[in-house]
Amino acid sequence: MSWSDADLAFRDQVRAFSDAELTAEMRRDVRRIDQRLSRLEPPGEFDRARRGFYRARVASRGPILRLARRVVLTTATMHWGTKSFECWTFLLALLALVRPRAIVELGSGRSTSYLTEYAMKSGAPFASIEQNRFYAAKIRRGLRNSFLSGRYVHHVPLADDGWYDTARLRRAVEFPCDFLFVDGPVGFDEALGRGRRHVERSVGWLRAAAATSRIVMVDDVHRRGNLALFEQLAQGPGRSALYLSYHVQPVPNVLAVAVPRSAFDALAGVCQTLGIAFATDYAASQCSEP
């Protein structure tokens, strides 16, 4: 089978990496070459050598990389990607049209400021769950600097399986959820830690939260595992799905949203009026990552 243009471009990008490139990218490239490119055609000698080069680099610098990763993650100096303004415009329209009665956000970030302001003005219960205590503190400071309350942000560490500590999560979320926003935990898929969204414990908790929610939102569904998770959570009568593709960095991403059918037409109308592109179907074959 021949290489597609996208695969050729990806292969050329991999071959252009130098010793100065981020090792996290090297790790992802090893995985992608093994999982994606080897399925298209048997790798040549250069491809085999390149994979060996990456593995050798990662292995030889393992202790240094682990220390560097620990420093970066525990001091909140790493900058996470953000969604595009189209996603924030959609979120504001969603809040205004549906008026959720209670919100749970897994993975704090830029969205936390919008949800915090909504919660303060509407009186709706809101809990934003953040796995990293340094990021949680950083986000609270940012909220206070915007004259918003930081009390909605809860640091909930991860257990050994990569999902949140059950007891701490239960204390933070003491109310039935009406808007479930899944954007964490992170780590495993990004080769930066153990955070995982789809393990045995997480699925039961997420299903229970989704069962009481009129809105279910899952980010990063360009990954097949997250798309499958969204499809499980969005099941049931009375909901319609929308998929918004976005990117600020060169890497495209997809946000999946299940909304009440009574609000779907209004949201679709807002998107069409404002020029926000969306799809009503997104298949696993369209995912760019496993």
Backbone torsions as a table, in degrees:
resi	resn	phi	psi	omega
1	MET	NA	138.1	-176.2
2	SER	-82.8	161.1	178.5
3	TRP	-77.2	141.6	171.6
4	SER	-81.1	166.6	178.6
5	ASP	-59.9	-39.5	-179.6
6	ALA	-65.4	-39.5	179.6
7	ASP	-69.5	-37.0	176.8
8	LEU	-63.4	-41.9	179.0
9	ALA	-64.1	-40.3	178.9
10	PHE	-64.8	-44.0	-179.5
11	ARG	-61.6	-41.8	179.5
12	ASP	-64.8	-36.8	178.0
13	GLN	-64.8	-42.4	179.1
14	VAL	-62.0	-44.4	-177.2
15	ARG	-68.0	-20.1	-178.5
16	ALA	-85.6	-7.8	-178.9
17	PHE	-62.1	141.4	177.7
18	SER	-112.1	177.7	-179.5
19	ASP	-63.6	-21.3	-176.3
20	ALA	-83.3	-7.4	-177.5
21	GLU	-70.9	159.0	-179.5
22	LEU	-63.3	134.5	-179.7
23	THR	-69.4	-28.6	175.4
24	ALA	-58.5	-38.7	176.2
25	GLU	-66.8	-37.8	177.1
26	MET	-59.3	-45.0	179.7
27	ARG	-59.8	-45.4	179.3
28	ARG	-63.7	-35.9	-179.3
29	ASP	-67.8	-39.2	176.2
30	VAL	-57.5	-47.9	-178.0
31	ARG	-64.7	-42.8	-177.6
32	ARG	-68.6	-39.7	178.1
33	ILE	-63.1	-44.9	-179.4
34	ASP	-64.3	-43.3	-172.2
35	GLN	-87.0	-32.9	-174.4
36	ARG	-100.7	-57.7	-169.6
37	LEU	-70.8	-33.7	-179.6
38	SER	-67.6	-18.5	177.1
39	ARG	-79.9	-19.7	-177.5
40	LEU	-83.8	-38.6	176.6
41	GLU	-163.3	155.7	177.5
42	PRO	-59.2	130.3	-178.1
43	PRO	-66.4	145.5	177.2
44	GLY	-80.8	179.6	-178.3
45	GLU	-60.8	-37.5	-178.5
46	PHE	-65.0	-41.2	179.9
47	ASP	-63.3	-41.9	178.5
48	ARG	-62.7	-42.8	-179.5
49	ALA	-65.4	-37.9	-178.8
50	ARG	-66.5	-40.7	177.2
51	ARG	-62.6	-41.5	177.5
52	GLY	-62.7	-37.6	177.9
53	PHE	-61.9	-45.9	-179.3
54	TYR	-62.9	-45.3	-178.5
55	ARG	-62.5	-40.1	179.3
56	ALA	-64.6	-41.6	179.9
57	ARG	-64.2	-44.8	-178.6
58	VAL	-65.2	-42.9	-178.1
59	ALA	-66.9	-42.4	-175.2
60	SER	-69.9	-28.2	-178.2
61	ARG	-104.1	15.6	-175.4
62	GLY	-52.0	-55.3	-177.6
63	PRO	-60.3	-40.2	179.5
64	ILE	-65.9	-41.8	-179.0
65	LEU	-66.0	-39.9	178.9
66	ARG	-63.0	-40.6	178.0
67	LEU	-65.3	-44.8	-179.8
68	ALA	-62.5	-42.6	179.1
69	ARG	-62.6	-40.6	179.9
70	ARG	-63.3	-42.6	179.5
71	VAL	-63.9	-44.9	-178.0
72	VAL	-63.6	-46.9	-174.8
73	LEU	-73.6	-35.5	-175.9
74	THR	-84.3	-10.9	176.9
75	THR	-110.1	2.0	176.6
76	ALA	59.0	36.6	178.2
77	THR	-91.7	-12.4	178.2
78	MET	-78.0	139.6	178.7
79	HIS	-100.3	119.5	176.7
80	TRP	-83.3	152.2	176.8
81	GLY	-66.8	155.3	179.4
82	THR	-119.2	164.1	177.6
83	LYS	-81.7	165.9	-178.4
84	SER	-81.6	167.2	-177.1
85	PHE	-64.9	-24.8	176.5
86	GLU	-61.8	-39.0	178.8
87	CYS	-66.0	-40.0	-180.0
88	TRP	-69.5	-37.5	176.0
89	THR	-61.7	-42.5	177.9
90	PHE	-62.8	-43.8	-179.2
91	LEU	-60.2	-43.4	-180.0
92	LEU	-64.8	-41.0	177.1
93	ALA	-64.2	-39.1	179.3
94	LEU	-62.5	-45.6	179.3
95	LEU	-62.6	-41.3	-177.4
96	ALA	-69.5	-36.1	-175.4
97	LEU	-83.5	-39.6	-174.8
98	VAL	-94.1	-31.0	-179.4
99	ARG	54.3	65.5	-178.7
100	PRO	-59.9	144.3	-176.3
101	ARG	-88.4	-17.9	178.6
102	ALA	-161.6	141.3	-171.9
103	ILE	-129.8	136.4	171.3
104	VAL	-125.3	124.4	178.5
105	GLU	-116.2	123.9	176.0
106	LEU	-101.8	108.8	-176.0
107	GLY	102.6	96.5	-177.9
108	SER	-76.0	157.9	179.9
109	GLY	175.2	-147.6	-177.9
110	ARG	-63.6	-35.3	179.4
111	SER	-62.1	-25.3	-176.8
112	THR	-60.5	-33.8	-179.4
113	SER	-67.3	-40.5	178.6
114	TYR	-66.4	-44.5	-177.7
115	LEU	-69.5	-35.0	177.1
116	THR	-64.0	-45.9	179.3
117	GLU	-61.7	-41.9	177.7
118	TYR	-60.6	-45.4	-178.7
119	ALA	-63.5	-40.8	-179.6
120	MET	-65.6	-38.4	-176.8
121	LYS	-81.0	-31.8	-176.1
122	SER	-94.8	-20.1	-175.1
123	GLY	80.8	9.1	-179.2
124	ALA	-73.5	136.4	173.4
125	PRO	-59.4	141.6	-178.3
126	PHE	-148.6	133.1	174.7
127	ALA	-132.9	122.5	174.5
128	SER	-106.7	119.8	-173.0
129	ILE	-100.8	123.6	-180.0
130	GLU	-124.6	128.4	-175.4
131	GLN	-75.5	-24.4	-174.4
132	ASN	-106.4	121.3	-174.2
133	ARG	-67.4	-28.8	179.2
134	PHE	-72.1	-40.5	175.1
135	TYR	-65.4	-39.0	178.7
136	ALA	-59.8	-44.4	178.7
137	ALA	-65.3	-38.8	-180.0
138	LYS	-64.5	-40.9	-179.3
139	ILE	-69.7	-39.3	176.5
140	ARG	-60.1	-41.8	178.4
141	ARG	-62.4	-42.8	179.2
142	GLY	-62.5	-38.4	177.9
143	LEU	-65.1	-45.4	-179.9
144	ARG	-63.4	-35.2	177.8
145	ASN	-66.1	-20.8	177.4
146	SER	-100.0	15.3	180.0
147	PHE	62.3	35.1	176.2
148	LEU	-116.7	158.0	-178.1
149	SER	-80.5	138.5	176.6
150	GLY	-92.6	2.1	-173.5
151	ARG	-71.8	-14.3	-178.6
152	TYR	-80.2	-16.0	-176.9
153	VAL	-89.4	124.8	-177.3
154	HIS	-121.4	127.2	172.4
155	HIS	-82.2	118.2	176.9
156	VAL	-125.6	108.2	-177.5
157	PRO	-69.4	167.0	-179.4
158	LEU	-90.6	148.4	171.6
159	ALA	-87.5	-178.8	-174.8
160	ASP	-63.4	-27.8	-177.8
161	ASP	-83.4	-1.5	178.0
162	GLY	97.2	-8.0	176.9
163	TRP	-97.8	165.8	-175.6
164	TYR	-64.2	151.9	174.6
165	ASP	-60.5	123.1	-171.4
166	THR	-61.4	-47.2	-177.0
167	ALA	-64.2	-42.9	-179.7
168	ARG	-67.5	-38.0	179.2
169	LEU	-66.4	-40.2	179.9
170	ARG	-64.3	-38.2	179.2
171	ARG	-68.9	-33.2	-178.4
172	ALA	-76.6	-34.3	-177.7
173	VAL	-113.0	95.1	-176.4
174	GLU	-109.3	19.3	-174.6
175	PHE	-139.1	154.4	176.0
176	PRO	-65.9	135.9	-176.4
177	CYS	-84.3	141.1	175.4
178	ASP	-117.6	-21.5	177.4
179	PHE	-137.0	108.6	-179.9
180	LEU	-103.6	119.5	-178.8
181	PHE	-118.2	109.8	-176.4
182	VAL	-102.4	105.3	177.0
183	ASP	-133.3	25.3	179.9
184	GLY	-172.9	173.5	-0.5
185	PRO	-73.2	168.4	178.8
186	VAL	-121.9	164.5	176.3
187	GLY	142.2	-61.7	-173.3
188	PHE	-65.2	-49.6	-177.5
189	ASP	-66.5	-26.6	-179.3
190	GLU	-93.6	4.1	-177.5
191	ALA	58.1	37.9	-178.1
192	LEU	-125.1	4.2	-178.3
193	GLY	166.2	-160.7	-174.3
194	ARG	-107.4	-0.9	-177.0
195	GLY	-58.4	126.9	-178.5
196	ARG	-138.5	140.5	-178.7
197	ARG	-92.3	-25.1	-174.0
198	HIS	-121.7	80.4	170.8
199	VAL	-122.3	174.5	-173.2
200	GLU	-58.3	-44.4	-178.1
201	ARG	-68.9	-36.7	-175.6
202	SER	-67.6	-40.0	-174.8
203	VAL	-61.4	-42.9	179.6
204	GLY	-63.1	-43.9	-179.6
205	TRP	-65.9	-44.4	-178.2
206	LEU	-65.8	-39.3	178.6
207	ARG	-63.3	-41.0	179.1
208	ALA	-64.4	-41.7	178.8
209	ALA	-67.5	-39.9	-179.6
210	ALA	-68.0	-30.0	-177.0
211	ALA	-63.7	-28.6	179.8
212	THR	-98.4	-0.8	-172.1
213	SER	-97.4	137.5	171.1
214	ARG	-82.7	-27.1	-179.5
215	ILE	-119.8	130.6	172.8
216	VAL	-127.2	124.2	-178.7
217	MET	-127.2	129.6	179.0
218	VAL	-130.2	125.5	178.0
219	ASP	-91.0	164.9	175.3
220	ASP	66.7	35.6	179.1
221	VAL	-81.6	8.5	167.4
222	HIS	-71.1	-9.4	171.8
223	ARG	-97.3	132.5	-173.4
224	ARG	-59.3	-38.4	-179.5
225	GLY	-62.4	-41.3	179.2
226	ASN	-71.4	-34.0	176.5
227	LEU	-65.1	-43.2	178.0
228	ALA	-62.7	-37.7	177.6
229	LEU	-63.5	-45.8	178.7
230	PHE	-59.5	-43.6	-178.7
231	GLU	-61.9	-36.1	175.7
232	GLN	-66.1	-44.9	-174.9
233	LEU	-73.6	-29.1	-175.6
234	ALA	-85.5	-3.6	-179.0
235	GLN	-63.0	153.7	177.0
236	GLY	118.8	158.1	-177.8
237	PRO	-72.4	155.5	172.1
238	GLY	89.9	2.5	179.7
239	ARG	-121.4	147.2	172.9
240	SER	-126.4	146.1	-174.4
241	ALA	-103.3	144.2	171.3
242	LEU	-129.2	148.1	179.0
243	TYR	-128.0	123.2	-179.6
244	LEU	-112.0	119.3	174.2
245	SER	-87.0	137.9	-179.4
246	TYR	-150.8	160.6	168.0
247	HIS	-164.2	140.9	168.7
248	VAL	-107.4	-48.4	169.8
249	GLN	-76.6	169.9	-178.9
250	PRO	-63.1	-14.3	-175.8
251	VAL	-86.6	120.1	179.3
252	PRO	-73.1	154.2	-178.8
253	ASN	-142.7	166.4	-178.6
254	VAL	-136.6	132.3	176.4
255	LEU	-108.8	127.1	-179.2
256	ALA	-106.9	136.3	-177.4
257	VAL	-136.5	129.0	172.1
258	ALA	-108.7	123.1	-174.4
259	VAL	-125.1	160.6	175.4
260	PRO	-60.8	141.1	-179.5
261	ARG	-61.3	-28.2	178.8
262	SER	-65.9	-22.7	179.8
263	ALA	-102.6	-8.9	-173.4
264	PHE	-61.1	-49.0	-176.4
265	ASP	-61.8	-40.2	179.7
266	ALA	-65.6	-42.8	178.4
267	LEU	-65.4	-43.0	178.2
268	ALA	-61.6	-37.8	178.3
269	GLY	-65.6	-40.6	176.7
270	VAL	-61.7	-45.6	179.8
271	CYS	-60.4	-45.1	-179.4
272	GLN	-65.9	-40.1	179.0
273	THR	-64.2	-40.3	-176.2
274	LEU	-91.2	-1.4	179.1
275	GLY	75.3	29.1	178.2
276	ILE	-92.4	112.8	-176.9
277	ALA	-74.2	138.6	176.7
278	PHE	-149.1	163.1	176.5
279	ALA	-125.1	156.0	177.0
280	THR	-104.5	3.7	178.6
281	ASP	-149.3	140.2	178.7
282	TYR	-149.1	117.2	-173.1
283	ALA	-99.2	157.7	178.7
284	ALA	-59.4	-30.1	179.1
285	SER	-65.1	-18.3	179.1
286	GLN	-88.1	-10.4	-178.4
287	CYS	-66.8	139.8	-179.6
288	SER	-92.5	-11.0	180.0
289	GLU	-137.2	156.3	179.6
290	PRO	-64.5	NA	NA
